[in-house]
Amino acid sequence: MKAYEIRDYESEENVGVLLYYEQEKNFIIELKDALDEWTAPLLFSGFVKSGIYTIPRDISLAWVRERVIPSGRQNINSILNQHRLKEYDEMKLLELSEGKCSQDSLYIRKIDKLPAYVSERMSRNLVDVTLLSDNTLLCFFKDDSVKRVRLDLLGNVMLKNKVEKRVKINDIDKIIRNEKLYNTAKLGADGYFLTFNNALDIPASLLYDVGKKIDIKFSEVLEFVKKNIVDTTESCDILGCTRQNISYIVKREELPVLKHGVNGNLYLKGDVEKNLW
């Protein structure tokens, strides 16, 4: 990850931070809390007016694209050759121009350490998500909290409250109605969002805001997994038997398989120990 301070060269005020994730080529912009709809960059004024200071990746990318030469420009290959670029790269072009644009007085400057407000917000990013039945998400966050989010209720909350700019309610409906799409869920850059088919994003900040907190910590869940999930070899040690014996017990439905694997299965330790009774 690369980080850049966004500054205003007229006032020399710090506006926010641009984060760039090189592997996925994703941009996230974190704005300072002190901004209001009048002092925030125009593209973000609606978000700031709604109290949203972590800008989604598609809007952050739009801000970047406003400040670099478009890929469809007629003489783009000559421009790339002039700057010794092998291919079109928005981040490298942004660095070359220092993020300057004729439409405003903003520029970027590389930083090595994130401001405290950015680190604090990142503590509410996702570290993992488990897809449960009935379109329910079990969300694990970096601050060790665990929250349950029902996507159907998420849509209801969005309708009852102020206009939600972080995600479109139609996108939530698409995810709910399409099981295949729902099952494509994976974490986006640094846990900033949960993405479905890498096309529809639900920001971690929204899941954190609306999720119902569960009285358990992520570290406690990991501790449970470490101590209570066993593989075939460990099951053999517990029961003092061979892998063939384990296979026989499974076929007799006396040992439920938690997860099937090529080289062995995973079981709940408690289910294995029941066969000692």
N, C-alpha and C positions, 0 to 999 in steps of 0.2 A: 504494500500500500504506500502511495505517495500522498503527502499532504501539502496544501498550499493555502496561505493566508490570502483572503480577498480583501483588498484595501481600496480606499477612495483617494486618488492622488491629489484631489483638491482640498479635502479636509484632513487627509492622512488618518482617517478613522478606519478601524478594523470592522469590516462588515460581516465576515464569517470565515468559514474554512471549506475549501474544496478537497474532497477525498477522492483518490483515483485508485481503483483496484485493477492492477495490470492484467491478471490472469483472465478475468471475465470482461475487462474493459468497461467497467461500470463506474459511474460518477455519482457521488452523494454530496450534497451541499448542506452544511450546518450553519445557520444564521445566528447571529448574536441576539439574545433576548431583549436587548435594549432597543432594537429596531421596531418601528411601527409601520403601518401601511404606506406612510408618506416618505419614510427614510429608507425603506427596503427597496432593492432593485425592482423595477416595474414588473418583471415576470413573476416575482414572488409576493407581490403586495397582497394578493387575495389569500395566500396561505398565512401570512403574518397577521392579517386582519382576523383570521379564524384561530389565531393562537398557535399556529403550526410553524416551527422553526427548523425542523428536519425535512428537507425537500426531497421528494421521491426521485428515484433514479431517472425516470423519463423526463421530468421537468428539469432536473440537473443537467441531463444531456442536452436538452433544448437550449439551456443557457450557454453551454460550451459551444454548441453549433452556431449560435449567434455571433461568436467571436472568432471563428476560424473560416478559412476559405472552404466553400462547399465542395464536396467530392465530385459534383457534376460540372464544375467549371470547365470551360472549353480548353484552356491551356494548363490544366491541372498537372499533367505529366512534366511539363517544363518547370513548373514551380517546385514540384517534388525533387526533380533533378538538381535544381539550383540550390536546394537546401540539403542535398545528399540524403534524401529519404527514399528507401526502396519501395515503400507503399504508403498509401494514405493513412495517416495516424493522427487522430484528432488531438490527442494529448501532446504529441511532439509539436504539432502546429501551434497549439495553445501556448506551449512553453516558449516557442520562438517569438511569438508576439507579446509575451508576458501577460496574455489574457486581455489585452487592451482592445477596445472597441470604440468606433466613432459615435456610438449612441449614448455613451455614458463616460464617467471618469474612473471606472474601476480597473484594477490590474491585479495580478496574482504574484505571490512571492513564496518560494519553497520554504517550508519549515521542517524542523526535525522533531519537535515535540508538540503534541496536541494541547490546545488550551484546556483548562479544567472543565469548562462547560461542555466541551465535546466529549471528553472522557466520561463525564457524569451521564450524559445522554446515552452513550454507548453501553453503559452498564445495564440498560434496559433493552438491549438487542437480544435476539434469539441465540441460543446455543443448540437447541434441538426442538423438534416438533414430532409428536406422535399423532397419526391420523386415527381417530376413533370412529365408531359407527355413528350413524345419524348426523354426518357432516360436523362432527365435533373435533376440535383441535385441542390437544394437550400440549401447552406451550411452556418450554423451559427457557428462562432468561438468564443473562449473565450475572444479574444480581442475586442469583440462586433461588429466585421465586419461581413458582409453578402456577400457571393459570389455565383454566378451562374456557374455551371459546366455542360457542355454537354459532355456526355461520348463519343460520336462519335468524337467530336472535341478533346477530351483528347487523344484519340488514334492517331489522326493526329499530335498533338503537340509532342507526344512521338516519332513518326517516323521522324519528321523534326529535332528535337533537338538531343542532345547526347543520348547515350544508357541509358534508364531509368531503374535503378536497383531496384526501390522501388516496381514496379509491372510489370507483364508481359502483353504485348499488347494482347496476346491470351486470357488472363483472362478478359480483357475489352470487347473483342468481345463476349465471352461467356455470359457476363452479358447483353450486348445489345440485343443479339439474343434470350434470354430466359426471358420472362416477369415474370414467377414465381420466377426465381432466382433473378431478379431485385427487386421484391417486398419483398424479405426476408431481405433487408438491415437493419442493426442496428449498433449503435455505439459500438466500441470495447473499451477496457480498457482506462478509463480516456479520451476518445475522441481521442486517438492516431490514430485510423483508423476507416474506415467504412467497415464493413464486410458483405459479402453476403453468406448466408447459413453457416456462421461461417467457411468458407473454402477459399473464395477469398477475399482478403483485398485490399483496396485502402487507403494508408496512408493519414492522415490529412494534412501532410506537402506538399504532391503532390497536393491535392485539393486546398490548400491555394496558392501554387505557380502558378497554371494555371487558377484558377477561375477568372471570370470577376466580379470585385467589383460592388456592387449595393449601391447606395447612400442612404442607410438606415442602422440603427443600430439594432442589435438583441434586445436591451433593448426597442427600439421603437416598434418593432414587438410585444413584450410581452405587452407593454402598450396598443397597439391596441386590442389585444386579451382580456385583462382585461376589457376594456371599451366598446368593441363593439360586444362581443359574450355573448348571454344571454340564459338561460335555459327556460324551460316551465313555471316555477313559476314566473320568472322575466318577461316573456312575458305577463303572466296573469296580473301582476301588471301594466305594461305599458298600456295595452288595457282595464284594468278594467273589465276583463271577467273571465270565468271559464276555466279549462283545457279542458272541452268538447267543448267549443267555439273554443279554439285553434286547437283542432283536426279537427273540422269542417272546419275552415279556411284553414288548411293544405290540407284536402281532396279536397277542391275547387281550390287547386293550387294557392291560394292567398298569401301563406307564404311558401317559399322554406325552406326545412330542411337542415341545414348545416351538421348535424351528428345525426343519429338515436341512441337512447339509450333505455334501458329496462325501466328505471324510468322516462324518459322524453327525449326530443330532445334538440339540440342546434341550435340557429338561429342567424343570423346577426341582431343586434339591429335596423339597418336602415330598414331592410325588415319588422320587426315587426311594426315599427312606421309608415310605409306606409299605414298600415290598419287604421290609425287614420285620414287619409286625406279624 
